[in-house]
Amino acid sequence: MKKSYSLEEIENIINKECSYEPDEFDNQSDNKENDEDYQNNYENNNENIIYQVIEVLKEYIKKYRNNVKALTLLGRAYYYRGYYSTHDNKKAEKLFKKVLLLNPNDDKVLYYTAVNYIYNFRGNEKYNEALKLIKKAIELNENDSAYWHLLGYINQKNKNYYAAIEYSQKAVKLNKSYVVDGSNYMEYYLTVIGESYFKLGKYDEAINIFKEIIKLPRHDESDFMYLGLSYFEKKEYDKAIENYEKVLEIHPSFDYIENTSAINALAKSYMALGEYQKGIDAYKEYIKKHEWRWIRDLYNKDIEDYKYLIEAFNQLIEEEPNNFEYYDGLETIYSYDLNIYDKAANVLDKYLLNNTENINHRVYKTLAYLYKNIYRYDKAIEMYNKLIEINHFDNYDYCFLGDIYKKIKNYDKALDMYEKYLDYKFKNKDKDNEKTCYNIIKLLDLYDKLSKHEKRNLLIDKAVNYYIDKNDYKKLSDLYLHIGEKYKAIEYYKKYVNLDDNKNYRYNFAGIAEIYESLGEKENAEEYYKKAIEVYENEKDKNYWDLDMIGDLYNSIGNKNKAIEAYKKAIKLEIKSASCMFSREKRFDREEFEGFYSKEIGDLYIKIGNKNKALKCYKHAVSLEPNSKEYYVSIAEVYDGMNEKELAKEYYQKAIDINKKYFEDRPYRCDILKHIAELYLKIDDKENAKECYRKILEINPYDDEAADYFKNLND
């Protein structure tokens, strides 16, 4: 590249880099995407060119500060780099805003500002701001197809599908633009129309559009995917299969569309035809050739959704009983995706039965974890002993074994495990971590329980010296707080604050305040709560959690008005954040995020005492996520507080029913049974609560809490 060139030459370079020209390989394979060297070289070369352009433009602008063309080109260069660097979108926004101050009627800059808001503010797309800008651009110039396309795209993201179709059809009709951008092509105009028809359930129209798109050079696998989905909805399963196979041929690990992947959609089509083994075979072929994790990336699914995938893994295991990858895949699905630990353990047990040599030591460690979670403590201990036998038992395993022995009340063994772990840590002066702190506290509690006071005091001295040597005053403060020496805890907490680079960090002041409050020293507590508030209030960009915490802190010092003011600000901010998240997640139909935000907003309304609005938020969350038990509990608690006992009982019962359904596939989940028991007690159903605690003790006879509840309910 030349070291000195004109603005026209720079514009040509940016236009070339910001446009997308398909080549002969684009729709034949995904080899280039999977070729790391190709990708790195491609991106680095483009980055270097744009970086050089930026440096030249910055020098140019130093001489000609208000040159509109130079400022626009620099903004466009940063906009391009926004794909690679999330910081550059802010620079682009700032430059475009400056141009619009100099010339508010520059329709091209209005367009570039709008697309920057959408394409580069990933995760925080500013659709409303972009909408205002593009509407103004169209008022100034209604003859540019890119403007109508962007207006259609925004409406599509906002679920205004008829408007999206109307505006995108105008773009198609015009098909003439004077702006250069990677999405400004006929294929993308048509895509908005096709996807909008699909969302409206107009599948024939969607099929016609996507058939047109695949004739054009910039079509991709998503167009075949939508064709397949449209044919599936019309029950034309053979045609659906044909298109899903094309997706897999082009890009086997293609991202999810409409909450499904091509391989899952293909298998589902075979199932719809009643050809179950063909669907299972499709999974098997995919697992053999590709990264199988793409298959299982299903959010919030149940075992029924994995039924045929599980069968595919089982068949592969039968065919190749020595291939660990198949066992590993099936175990991961059971444990990670479905939280069904007993079936996960069965898979690895089968691996050990089928294989006696070259066992990956990871199997024993995973089995130990799984057995612990299903209360098979004897088997978990057996797995750890196996790790010792094959010399793959590491220092951290002493902690896990200690926990198991403690649960089964073998306190001597538990002491031995914790002591071995801590002796190693103290002797080797390893880098400290939270595990060390937790195990010091566990060992102290055991010494206390077993009246081993001398050993307890020796451990306290060792731990104090250990943390002083490391200048870790925060953990030292936590240690003193745990053993009840609160003034010592405050002393070292303050030392920690003085050492900390973020010594005004609000959590620290709030932590000190809470210790003072537990001592009944209200004035000292209030002093530190106020320090925490001051730090929070001085934050420039407060988020929802900051404002929520400010409200809590004001409540701590009895300033209810200020607390309510902070909570109201948090509500406004959370509603705005929710709006951004909704827009972002619409492409995946992930409505659970909307439920999450509605729940959080409801919680804030509870804090300001507006139960009716809280109720409305919780019910909205339920409408979006009808299987989320916590939303029903929130509704029930509000009704309980309003003395609407029958309504409260109704929603508690709904939460119980959801928990029961979850428990059916996970009959070892004592935590779920405990939650069900608590809900039964809330509706004064002691008999069913007692039955839950009885089942818990059958599963885990070492559960003292359940035993106490069961005894009390029998008395």
Secondary structure, DSSP 8 states (H G I E B T S, - for coil): --SS--HHHHHHHHHHHHS----TTTTT-SHHHH-HHHHHHHHHHHHHHHHHHHHHHHHHHHHSTT-HHHHHHHHHHHHHHTTT-TTHHHHHHHHHHHHHHH-TT-HHHHHHHHHHHHHTSTTS--HHHHHHHHHHHHHH-TT-HHHHHHHHHHHHHTT-HHHHHHHHHHHHHH---SS--TT-SHHHHHHHHHHHHHHTT-HHHHHHHHHHHTTSTT--HHHHHHHHHHHHHTT-HHHHHHHHHHHHHH-TT---BTTB-HHHHHHHHHHHTT-HHHHHHHHHHHHHHS-GGGTT--TT--GGGGHHHHHHHHHHHHH-TT-HHHHHHHHHIIIIIS--HHHHHHHHHHHHHH--SS--HHHHHHHHHHHHHTT-HHHHHHHHHHHHHTT---HHHHHHHHHHHHHTT-HHHHHHHHHHHHHHHHHHT----HHHHHHHHHHHHHHHHTT-HHHHHHHHHHHHHHHHHTT-HHHHHHHHHHTT-HHHHHHHHHHHHHHSTTTT-HHHHHHHHHHHHHTT-HHHHHHHHHHHHHHHHH-SS--HHHHHHHHHHHHHTT-HHHHHHHHHHHHHHHHHHHHHHHHHHGGGT-THHHHHHHHHHHHHHHHTT-HHHHHHHHHHHHHH-TT-HHHHHHHHHHHHHTT-HHHHHHHHHHHHHHHHHHHHT-TT-HHHHHHHHHHHHHTT-HHHHHHHHHHHHHH-TT-HHHHHHHHHHH-
